[in-house]
Amino acid sequence: MAALSPYLAYQQALNAGFKEDSAQLRAVECLERCYQQLEAGDAVICGVYLWGPVGRGKTWLMDRFYQSLTSGLSVPAQRMHFHHFMRWVHKRLFQLTGQQDPLSLLAQELASKAKVLCLDELFINDIGDVMLLSRLLQQLFEQGLTLIVTSNQPPEKLYENGFNRERLLPAIDAINRHMQVLSVNGEEDHRLHPGQQHLRFWVNEPQALAAVFTELAQGTAHDRPLHLGHRNIKVIRRSAQVLWCGYADLCEQPLAAPDFIELCDEFSHILLSDVPKLTGSNQQNAIARGTEDGVVQVAAGDRLLPVLSRQDDGVRRFIALVDECYDRQIPLYLSAAVPLDELYVQGALAFPFRRTLSRLKEMQLQRFGQ
């Protein structure tokens, strides 16, 4: 049976118990117009940029749109989490080393495989990504690719106060010209309902994870180290599909987002013990004027940036782990020193952690991972 259009899929969800949300309805109507344009084969199609607080249904809306295209219209489309997309971009650029204008070749490659590209959770905090995206996004629009994007920030706030942010301004302008930017800022956090509770978070109850591991492993288990990111990671217990680690052994090691992608490729359930209270520093420090950008020296000026403690490094990895588990629908079981709402209450990473907290709360529902 053909998939429903975005509007009909939304109406079906409302009939099944979803709460009405005027902000979601505006987004659905916008996605429906894009869907109808694709169905009609229009030559020029405006993309959609959905932004707003966590839990407002942006990813759900985009996924219904993507499903409508691939199952209903058979429009060639790709759907990727932004972290995965950037990982692919870096990999392909390395493979295209030596080619003339590799970014243009990469854009042509994407456009040859898909007419629509859906990117979930666009968030830019790295100058290297800025340098790539600034040209790549413009190239994608020039190739006629239709972009559907979700983000917690409007285009004007992307990489705000970041180093050499002016390099991103042409891409922001292109987004505003080629996409309809829409705020999805309803009053409800839809991740919290509907659904029955399924406990996956405990406070000072490490024995709870032992029982969970025994239930999930169902077979041979051991405590041999896990090779990840070119290093051996200490584990508490592991089986073929279930991993149980301590927070310090997984999140306070020099790992990166691609390592957590690899982790979720191997394991279907992840248990994490001894998660501490994660509050970090929120002070600002001035950094030196001037820096090197490749072979070209650029003026940076004096800037105030958040002071990140060593604990914040672990928080960044924890956020990356939660993001990957959430995107892959891999249940994450946690034993922590404090309740969820007290994990990270202030600090330089408070903004991205709001999304993490919302995702952790959704992981406590029965429907997650099923």
C-alpha positions as CSV (number, residue, x, y, z in Angstrom):
1,M,0.0,0.0,0.0
2,A,1.3,3.4,-1.0
3,A,2.5,5.7,1.9
4,L,0.4,8.6,2.9
5,S,1.2,12.1,2.0
6,P,2.7,14.2,4.9
7,Y,-0.7,15.8,5.6
8,L,-2.6,12.6,5.6
9,A,0.1,10.9,7.8
10,Y,-0.3,13.7,10.3
11,Q,-4.1,13.4,10.3
12,Q,-3.8,9.7,10.9
13,A,-1.4,10.3,13.8
14,L,-3.9,12.7,15.3
15,N,-6.7,10.1,15.0
16,A,-4.4,7.6,16.8
17,G,-3.9,9.9,19.8
18,F,-1.3,12.5,18.9
19,K,-1.9,15.9,20.5
20,E,-2.9,18.7,18.2
21,D,-0.2,21.3,17.7
22,S,-0.6,24.4,15.6
23,A,3.1,24.7,15.0
24,Q,3.3,21.2,13.8
25,L,0.3,21.8,11.5
26,R,2.1,24.7,9.8
27,A,5.1,22.5,9.3
28,V,3.0,19.7,7.9
29,E,1.3,22.1,5.4
30,C,4.7,23.3,4.3
31,L,6.0,19.8,3.8
32,E,2.8,18.9,2.0
33,R,3.4,21.7,-0.5
34,C,6.9,20.4,-1.1
35,Y,5.5,16.9,-1.6
36,Q,2.9,18.1,-4.1
37,Q,5.6,20.0,-6.0
38,L,7.7,16.9,-6.2
39,E,4.7,14.8,-7.3
40,A,3.9,17.3,-10.1
41,G,7.5,17.3,-11.2
42,D,8.1,21.1,-10.8
43,A,11.4,22.3,-12.0
44,V,12.1,24.5,-9.0
45,I,11.2,23.3,-5.6
46,C,11.6,25.1,-2.3
47,G,13.2,23.1,0.5
48,V,12.1,23.2,4.1
49,Y,14.1,24.2,7.2
50,L,12.4,23.2,10.4
51,W,13.8,24.6,13.6
52,G,12.7,24.8,17.2
53,P,13.2,23.5,20.8
54,V,13.7,19.8,21.4
55,G,10.8,17.4,21.4
56,R,8.5,19.4,19.1
57,G,8.3,16.7,16.5
58,K,10.7,18.0,13.8
59,T,12.4,14.7,13.2
60,W,9.1,12.8,13.2
61,L,7.7,15.2,10.6
62,M,10.7,14.9,8.4
63,D,10.6,11.1,8.6
64,R,7.0,11.0,7.6
65,F,7.9,13.3,4.6
66,Y,10.8,11.0,3.7
67,Q,8.6,7.9,4.0
68,S,6.0,9.5,1.7
69,L,8.6,10.2,-0.9
70,T,10.3,6.8,-0.9
71,S,7.2,4.6,-0.5
72,G,4.6,6.8,-2.1
73,L,6.1,8.7,-5.0
74,S,9.3,6.6,-5.4
75,V,11.2,9.9,-5.5
76,P,15.0,9.2,-5.0
77,A,15.8,10.6,-1.6
78,Q,18.4,10.2,1.1
79,R,17.9,10.7,4.9
80,M,20.9,11.1,7.2
81,H,21.7,12.4,10.6
82,F,23.9,15.4,10.2
83,H,26.8,13.7,12.0
84,H,26.6,10.8,9.6
85,F,26.4,13.2,6.6
86,M,29.6,15.1,7.7
87,R,31.4,11.8,8.3
88,W,30.5,10.8,4.7
89,V,31.5,14.2,3.3
90,H,35.0,14.0,5.0
91,K,35.5,10.4,3.8
92,R,34.5,11.2,0.2
93,L,36.7,14.3,0.1
94,F,39.6,12.2,1.2
95,Q,38.9,9.7,-1.6
96,L,38.6,12.6,-4.1
97,T,42.0,14.0,-3.2
98,G,43.8,15.2,-6.3
99,Q,40.6,15.8,-8.3
100,Q,39.9,19.3,-9.4
101,D,37.2,21.0,-7.3
102,P,36.2,17.9,-5.2
103,L,33.3,19.7,-3.5
104,S,31.7,20.3,-6.8
105,L,32.2,16.6,-7.7
106,L,30.7,15.6,-4.3
107,A,27.6,17.8,-4.9
108,Q,27.2,16.3,-8.4
109,E,27.4,12.8,-6.9
110,L,24.7,13.5,-4.3
111,A,22.5,15.1,-7.0
112,S,22.9,12.0,-9.2
113,K,21.7,9.7,-6.5
114,A,18.9,11.7,-5.0
115,K,16.5,14.5,-5.7
116,V,15.8,15.2,-2.0
117,L,18.3,15.2,0.8
118,C,16.9,15.1,4.4
119,L,19.4,16.1,7.1
120,D,18.4,15.7,10.8
121,E,19.8,17.7,13.7
122,L,21.9,20.3,11.8
123,F,24.3,21.7,14.4
124,I,27.6,23.4,13.5
125,N,30.3,23.9,16.1
126,D,33.5,23.2,14.1
127,I,35.4,25.6,11.8
128,G,36.4,22.7,9.6
129,D,32.7,21.9,9.0
130,V,32.0,25.6,8.3
131,M,34.7,25.7,5.6
132,L,33.1,22.7,3.9
133,L,29.5,23.5,4.3
134,S,29.7,27.0,3.2
135,R,30.5,26.0,-0.4
136,L,28.9,22.5,-0.3
137,L,25.4,23.8,0.5
138,Q,25.6,26.4,-2.3
139,Q,26.7,23.7,-4.7
140,L,23.8,21.4,-3.7
141,F,21.3,24.1,-4.3
142,E,22.9,24.8,-7.7
143,Q,22.6,21.1,-8.6
144,G,18.8,21.4,-8.0
145,L,18.8,19.2,-4.9
146,T,15.8,19.8,-2.5
147,L,16.9,20.0,1.1
148,I,14.7,19.1,4.1
149,V,16.5,20.1,7.3
150,T,15.8,20.0,11.1
151,S,17.7,22.0,13.6
152,N,17.4,23.4,17.1
153,Q,18.5,26.8,15.7
154,P,17.3,29.2,13.0
155,P,19.8,29.7,10.2
156,E,20.9,33.1,11.6
157,K,22.0,31.5,14.9
158,L,24.1,28.7,13.3
159,Y,27.6,28.8,14.6
160,E,26.8,32.0,16.4
161,N,29.9,33.7,17.8
162,G,32.0,31.0,16.2
163,F,35.6,31.6,14.9
164,N,35.5,33.1,11.4
165,R,31.7,32.9,11.3
166,E,31.6,35.2,8.3
167,R,32.7,32.2,6.2
168,L,29.3,30.6,6.9
169,L,27.2,33.7,5.9
170,P,26.9,32.9,2.2
171,A,25.5,29.4,3.1
172,I,23.0,31.0,5.5
173,D,22.0,33.4,2.8
174,A,21.6,30.4,0.4
175,I,19.4,28.6,2.9
176,N,17.1,31.6,3.3
177,R,16.8,31.9,-0.5
178,H,16.3,28.2,-1.4
179,M,14.3,26.9,1.7
180,Q,11.3,27.9,3.6
181,V,12.4,28.5,7.2
182,L,9.7,27.6,9.7
183,S,9.7,27.7,13.5
184,V,8.3,24.5,15.1
185,N,7.9,25.9,18.6
186,G,4.8,24.4,20.1
187,E,4.1,24.2,23.8
188,E,4.2,20.4,24.0
189,D,7.3,18.1,24.3
190,H,5.9,15.3,22.1
191,R,8.7,12.9,23.1
192,L,7.0,12.5,26.5
193,H,3.7,11.1,25.2
194,P,2.0,8.9,24.1
195,G,3.6,5.8,25.6
196,Q,3.9,3.7,28.7
197,Q,7.0,4.0,30.9
198,H,9.9,1.6,30.5
199,L,12.5,2.2,33.2
200,R,16.0,2.6,31.7
201,F,17.4,5.1,34.2
202,W,18.3,4.5,37.8
203,V,19.8,6.7,40.5
204,N,22.6,5.0,42.6
205,E,21.4,1.5,41.7
206,P,24.3,-0.2,39.9
207,Q,22.8,-3.6,40.7
208,A,19.9,-2.7,38.4
209,L,22.2,-2.8,35.4
210,A,23.5,-6.2,36.4
211,A,19.9,-7.5,36.2
212,V,19.3,-5.8,32.9
213,F,22.5,-7.2,31.4
214,T,21.7,-10.7,32.6
215,E,18.2,-10.5,31.0
216,L,19.5,-9.0,27.7
217,A,22.7,-11.0,27.2
218,Q,21.0,-14.4,27.2
219,G,24.2,-16.3,26.5
220,T,28.0,-16.1,26.7
221,A,29.4,-12.9,28.2
222,H,32.9,-11.8,29.2
223,D,34.8,-8.7,30.3
224,R,37.5,-8.5,27.7
225,P,38.3,-4.9,26.6
226,L,36.6,-3.5,23.5
227,H,38.8,-2.2,20.7
228,L,37.3,1.2,19.7
229,G,38.9,4.2,18.1
230,H,42.4,2.6,18.0
231,R,42.4,2.0,21.7
232,N,41.2,-0.7,24.2
233,I,38.1,0.3,26.2
234,K,37.6,-1.3,29.6
235,V,34.2,-3.0,29.9
236,I,32.2,-4.3,32.8
237,R,30.5,-7.1,30.8
238,R,29.8,-7.6,27.1
239,S,28.1,-10.2,25.0
240,A,27.6,-10.4,21.2
241,Q,24.9,-7.7,21.2
242,V,25.0,-6.0,24.7
243,L,27.7,-3.7,26.0
244,W,28.1,-2.6,29.7
245,C,30.7,0.1,30.5
246,G,31.4,2.6,33.1
247,Y,31.0,6.3,32.2
248,A,34.7,7.1,32.8
249,D,35.8,4.2,30.6
250,L,33.6,5.2,27.7
251,C,33.0,9.0,27.9
252,E,36.3,10.2,29.4
253,Q,38.5,8.5,26.8
254,P,39.6,10.4,23.6
255,L,36.8,9.1,21.4
256,A,34.7,11.0,18.8
257,A,31.3,10.8,17.2
258,P,32.5,8.2,14.5
259,D,33.6,5.9,17.3
260,F,30.1,5.9,18.7
261,I,28.7,5.2,15.2
262,E,31.0,2.1,15.2
263,L,29.8,1.2,18.7
264,C,26.2,1.2,17.6
265,D,27.0,-0.8,14.5
266,E,28.1,-3.6,16.8
267,F,25.7,-3.5,19.8
268,S,21.9,-3.5,20.0
269,H,21.8,-2.5,23.7
270,I,24.2,-0.3,25.7
271,L,24.5,0.0,29.5
272,L,26.4,2.8,31.2
273,S,27.2,2.8,34.9
274,D,28.4,5.5,37.3
275,V,27.2,8.6,35.3
276,P,28.2,11.5,37.6
277,K,26.6,14.9,38.0
278,L,27.8,16.6,34.8
279,T,27.5,20.3,35.5
280,G,30.5,22.2,34.0
281,S,31.9,25.7,33.8
282,N,29.9,28.6,32.2
283,Q,32.6,31.2,32.5
284,Q,33.9,33.1,29.4
285,N,37.5,33.6,28.5
286,A,39.2,35.9,26.0
287,I,41.4,34.1,23.5
288,A,44.4,35.5,21.6
289,R,44.0,37.7,18.5
290,G,44.9,36.2,15.2
291,T,45.3,32.5,14.1
292,E,46.2,30.4,11.1
293,D,43.6,29.0,8.7
294,G,45.4,26.5,6.5
295,V,48.0,28.5,4.6
296,V,46.2,31.8,4.7
297,Q,46.5,33.9,7.8
298,V,43.2,35.5,8.9
299,A,42.3,38.1,11.5
300,A,40.3,36.6,14.3
301,G,40.1,39.5,16.8
302,D,39.5,39.1,20.5
303,R,36.7,36.7,21.2
304,L,34.9,35.4,24.3
305,L,34.4,31.7,24.3
306,P,33.0,29.3,26.9
307,V,35.5,27.7,29.2
308,L,35.3,24.0,28.9
309,S,36.5,21.9,31.8
310,R,37.9,18.4,31.4
311,Q,34.5,17.1,32.5
312,D,32.9,19.0,29.6
313,D,35.0,16.8,27.2
314,G,33.2,13.8,28.7
315,V,29.9,15.5,28.4
316,R,30.4,16.1,24.7
317,R,31.1,12.4,24.2
318,F,28.0,11.5,26.3
319,I,25.9,13.8,24.1
320,A,27.3,12.1,21.0
321,L,26.6,8.7,22.5
322,V,23.0,9.6,23.3
323,D,22.5,11.1,19.9
324,E,23.7,8.0,18.1
325,C,21.7,5.6,20.3
326,Y,18.6,7.8,19.7
327,D,19.0,8.0,16.0
328,R,19.6,4.3,15.7
329,Q,16.8,3.4,18.1
330,I,19.3,1.6,20.4
331,P,18.1,1.5,24.0
332,L,20.5,3.1,26.5
333,Y,20.4,2.0,30.1
334,L,21.9,4.3,32.7
335,S,22.8,4.3,36.4
336,A,23.6,7.8,37.6
337,A,24.5,9.7,40.7
338,V,21.6,12.2,40.3
339,P,18.1,12.3,38.6
340,L,17.8,13.0,34.9
341,D,16.8,16.7,35.4
342,E,19.9,17.3,37.6
343,L,22.5,15.7,35.3
344,Y,23.6,19.0,33.7
345,V,21.9,22.1,35.0
346,Q,24.4,24.8,34.1
347,G,27.5,25.1,32.0
348,A,28.9,25.9,28.5
349,L,27.1,22.9,27.1
350,A,23.6,23.6,28.5
351,F,22.1,24.3,25.1
352,P,23.0,21.1,23.4
353,F,22.3,19.1,26.6
354,R,18.6,20.2,26.5
355,R,18.2,18.0,23.5
356,T,20.1,15.2,25.2
357,L,17.8,15.4,28.2
358,S,14.7,15.3,26.1
359,R,16.0,12.2,24.2
360,L,16.9,10.4,27.4
361,K,13.4,11.0,28.7
362,E,11.9,9.5,25.5
363,M,14.2,6.5,26.0
364,Q,12.2,5.8,29.1
365,L,9.1,5.0,27.0
366,Q,8.1,1.5,26.0
367,R,7.9,2.4,22.3
368,F,11.6,3.4,22.1
369,G,13.7,0.8,20.3
370,Q,10.8,-1.3,19.3
